[in-house]
Amino acid sequence: MSARILLVDDDRAFRISTAELLRQDGYQVETAADGQQAVEALRDGRFDLLLLDLRMPGIDGTSLVTALREWGDGIPVLMISGFGTVDTAVHALHAGADDFVTKPVEPAVLSDRVASLLERRPAAQLAADRIPGGMVGRSPAMRMVFEAVRLVAPTDATVLILGETGTGKELVARSVHEMSARSSGPFVPVNCAALPETLLESELFGHVKGSFTGAVRDNPGLFQAAQRGTIFLDEIGDLSPATQHRLLRVLQERQLRPVGAIRTIDVDVRVIAATHRNLRADVDAGRFREDLFYRLNVFRIELPALREHRTDIPLLVEHALETMARRAGLTPRPICSPFAMRMLQAHDWPGNVRELFAALESACIRSGGQRIEVQHLPPEVRAALGRAGATTGPLRYRSADDNGAERAAIIAALEQADGVRSRAAELLGMGRTTLWRKLRQYGLAGEETED
């Protein structure tokens, strides 16, 4: 799920308006009216960021952040105060706050500060959101996947991973391998759909010299290459009936006979298979062997499509940008603006996580490795704002000297909504009053189509 923020302030009006702003930016927000309520909330739940008023009755902001640091809690803290002096800011930062803003705070400034602090969260805080192999997620759907991996990894059971293309089936297989007793052995991935049928059997099971034209030397095959490790058979639903039969015998007997060989060879290999196909339907249609299906379907893990766990997108974005920055040597690493993030969460991602990562890599290139704004996203992602309605023509409001992400997102939403402000507000995920205020702020309020 998206980042969880605890907002602590004794000013009720500020608490309500700021919580609404943060929710519009895609965050989960809980509020507390004083330090004691904040302590109870922090005791009962985990938060990714604390927005904390400096002066409150009872336990004030300074006392609370000092206690947090003494407890060893590394949660980022953004201190807020209506008394904006240098001494006040220095005092808050010395107490352990990570940043400081003064009231009244501009919405854009608050959004930027929050996004920046969340980007700097300690690695230990993110550890619970990922498992070995590269999988990340906080949503209930992904936590079920993580729990399944943790359950099956210590066993030697055969695993069948189901999911659409691009959902991360190989990452799950690697996680199972890395969390198993075979982790010191090889992990051998095989794309069954990528190998020609004439070569697949010899590549999987090996062949001896002279067994067919072109077999000029012995080839041990990929199963033998995976001895005392794991072989990952991706797109197993594409295997031919003959190869299905040979694989069944290997799973049953834990032995194989290379093509052209006389003797069998013992194999000590864990098998993990994956497919985007409905194998049960393929069995019913006679395209896949039922006995092989049962051999593979010992423990099944089903991966959700990305559109089914959109709340994981901010964490996936953070993980992807962190990885890209490390590979490219970018310092500081790129961040994604709140409005760009909102567009990423609106897109349906037919290519799932693989498509998301490709879009982010493209956006990083377009942004020059800096902050990713709306205009850096691929056209098909920006078009996600129009999923709820058709377009008939562009609005006439454009300013060549204003490239702000917020203004660009509002213009895009108004274009997609045919100028109907209520529909544009819905597409942007903000209230109509908020949108009208921003229209006046950006000089866009004069000619739009009325509801």
Long-range contacts (C-beta under 8 A, 24 or more apart in sequence): 1-28, 1-138, 1-139, 1-311, 1-312, 2-26, 2-27, 2-28, 2-311, 2-314, 3-27, 3-28, 3-48, 3-49, 3-118, 3-314, 4-28, 4-29, 4-30, 4-45, 4-46, 4-47, 4-48, 4-49, 5-29, 5-30, 5-47, 5-48, 5-49, 5-50, 5-51, 5-114, 6-30, 6-31, 6-32, 6-38, 6-41, 6-42, 6-47, 6-49, 6-50, 6-51, 7-31, 7-32, 7-51, 8-32, 8-33, 8-34, 8-35, 8-37, 8-38, 8-50, 8-51, 8-52, 8-53, 8-56, 8-61, 8-64, 9-33, 9-51, 9-52, 9-53, 9-56, 9-80, 10-34, 10-53, 10-56, 10-57, 11-53, 14-103, 18-51, 18-110, 20-431, 20-434, 21-107, 21-110, 21-111, 22-51, 22-110, 22-114, 24-428, 24-429, 24-430, 24-431, 24-434, 25-111, 25-114, 25-115, 25-338, 25-341, 25-342, 26-314, 26-338, 26-341, 26-342, 26-345, 26-429, 27-114, 34-58, 34-59, 35-59, 35-60, 35-61, 35-63, 35-64, 38-64, 39-64, 42-68, 42-73, 47-75, 48-75, 48-76, 48-118, 48-121, 48-125, 49-75, 49-76, 49-77, 49-78, 49-114, 49-117, 49-118, 49-121, 50-75, 50-76, 50-77, 50-78, 51-78, 51-80, 51-114, 52-77, 52-78, 52-79, 52-80, 52-97, 53-79, 53-80, 53-81, 54-79, 54-80, 54-81, 54-83, 54-88, 54-92, 55-81, 55-82, 55-83, 61-92, 61-97, 62-91, 62-92, 62-95, 65-92, 65-95, 65-96, 65-97, 66-95, 66-96, 68-96, 69-95, 69-96, 74-122, 74-124, 74-125, 75-125, 76-117, 76-118, 76-120, 76-121, 78-113, 78-114, 78-117, 80-105, 108-406, 111-338, 115-335, 115-336, 115-337, 115-338, 116-335, 118-318, 119-318, 119-333, 119-335, 126-315, 126-318, 129-315, 130-319, 131-175, 131-179, 132-174, 132-175, 132-178, 132-179, 133-171, 133-172, 133-173, 133-174, 133-175, 133-176, 133-177, 133-178, 133-179, 134-168, 134-171, 134-174, 134-175, 135-168, 135-171, 135-172, 135-175, 136-312, 136-315, 136-316, 136-319, 137-309, 137-312, 137-315, 137-316, 138-311, 138-312, 138-315, 139-309, 139-311, 139-312, 141-304, 141-308, 141-309, 142-304, 142-309, 142-312, 145-172, 145-301, 145-303, 145-304, 148-299, 148-301, 149-175, 149-176, 149-179, 149-301, 150-179, 152-176, 152-299, 152-301, 153-177, 153-179, 153-180, 154-179, 154-180, 154-181, 155-180, 155-299, 156-180, 156-181, 156-182, 156-270, 157-298, 157-299, 158-251, 158-270, 158-271, 158-272, 158-273, 158-295, 158-296, 158-298, 158-299, 159-271, 159-272, 159-273, 159-298, 159-299, 159-300, 159-301, 160-272, 160-273, 160-274, 160-275, 160-279, 160-296, 160-297, 160-298, 160-299, 160-300, 160-301, 161-272, 161-273, 161-274, 161-275, 161-300, 161-301, 161-302, 161-303, 162-274, 162-275, 162-276, 162-279, 162-300, 162-301, 162-302, 162-303, 163-274, 163-276, 163-302, 163-303, 163-304, 163-305, 164-276, 164-303, 164-305, 164-352, 165-276, 165-351, 165-352, 165-354, 166-306, 166-351, 166-352, 166-353, 166-354, 166-355, 167-303, 167-304, 167-305, 167-306, 167-352, 167-353, 168-303, 168-352, 168-353, 168-354, 169-234, 169-274, 169-303, 170-232, 170-234, 170-274, 172-274, 172-301, 172-303, 173-230, 173-232, 173-272, 173-274, 174-232, 176-230, 176-272, 177-229, 177-230, 177-232, 177-270, 177-272, 180-230, 180-270, 182-228, 182-229, 182-230, 182-270, 185-226, 185-227, 185-228, 185-229, 185-230, 186-225, 186-226, 186-227, 186-228, 186-229, 186-230, 187-226, 187-229, 187-230, 187-232, 188-222, 188-225, 188-226, 188-229, 188-230, 188-231, 188-232, 189-232, 189-234, 190-222, 190-231, 190-232, 190-233, 190-234, 191-234, 191-235, 192-233, 192-234, 192-235, 192-236, 192-238, 192-239, 192-243, 193-234, 193-235, 193-238, 194-235, 197-240, 197-243, 200-239, 200-240, 200-243, 201-242, 201-243, 201-246, 201-259, 202-258, 202-259, 204-243, 204-246, 204-247, 205-246, 205-250, 205-256, 205-257, 205-258, 205-259, 206-256, 206-258, 206-259, 206-261, 207-258, 207-259, 207-260, 207-261, 208-258, 208-259, 208-260, 208-261, 210-260, 211-258, 211-259, 211-260, 211-261, 212-259, 212-260, 215-259, 215-260, 218-258, 219-258, 220-258, 221-256, 221-258, 223-250, 223-256, 223-267, 223-269, 224-256, 224-265, 224-267, 226-269, 227-267, 227-268, 227-269, 228-268, 228-269, 229-269, 229-270, 230-269, 230-270, 230-271, 230-272, 231-269, 231-270, 231-271, 231-272, 232-272, 232-273, 232-274, 233-271, 233-272, 233-273, 233-274, 234-273, 234-274, 234-275, 235-274, 235-275, 235-276, 235-277, 236-273, 236-274, 236-275, 236-296, 237-275, 237-276, 237-277, 237-279, 237-282, 237-287, 237-288, 238-275, 238-277, 239-288, 241-289, 244-288, 244-289, 244-292, 245-289, 245-292, 247-292, 248-289, 248-291, 248-292, 248-295, 251-292, 251-295, 251-296, 252-295, 271-296, 305-349, 305-352, 306-349, 306-352, 306-353, 306-355, 306-356, 307-348, 307-349, 310-345, 313-341, 313-344, 313-345, 313-356, 314-341, 314-345, 316-353, 316-356, 316-357, 317-341, 317-344, 317-356, 317-360, 320-356, 320-357, 320-360, 320-361, 321-360, 321-364, 321-372, 324-360, 324-361, 324-364, 325-369, 328-364, 328-369, 330-369, 334-364, 334-367, 334-369, 334-370, 334-371, 334-372, 335-371, 335-372, 336-360, 336-363, 336-371, 336-372, 337-371, 337-372, 337-373, 337-374, 337-405, 339-373, 339-374, 339-405, 339-406, 339-408, 339-409, 340-372, 340-373, 340-374, 340-376, 340-377, 340-405, 340-409, 342-409, 342-428, 342-429, 343-374, 343-377, 343-381, 343-382, 343-384, 343-385, 343-409, 344-377, 344-381, 346-384, 346-385, 346-387, 346-427, 347-380, 347-381, 347-384, 348-384, 348-387, 373-403, 373-405, 373-408, 374-405, 374-408, 374-409, 374-412, 375-403, 375-405, 375-408, 382-412, 383-416, 385-409, 385-412, 385-413, 385-416, 385-427, 385-428, 386-416, 386-427, 388-416, 388-417, 388-423, 388-426, 388-427, 389-416, 389-417, 389-418, 389-423, 389-427, 390-418, 391-415, 391-416, 391-418, 392-418, 393-418, 395-419, 395-447, 395-448, 396-447, 397-443, 397-444, 397-447, 397-448, 399-442, 399-443, 402-442, 404-442, 406-438, 406-442, 407-442, 407-444, 410-435, 410-438, 410-439, 410-442, 410-444, 411-444, 414-444, 414-448, 418-449, 419-448, 419-449, 420-449, 420-450, 420-451, 421-448, 421-449, 421-450, 421-451, 422-451
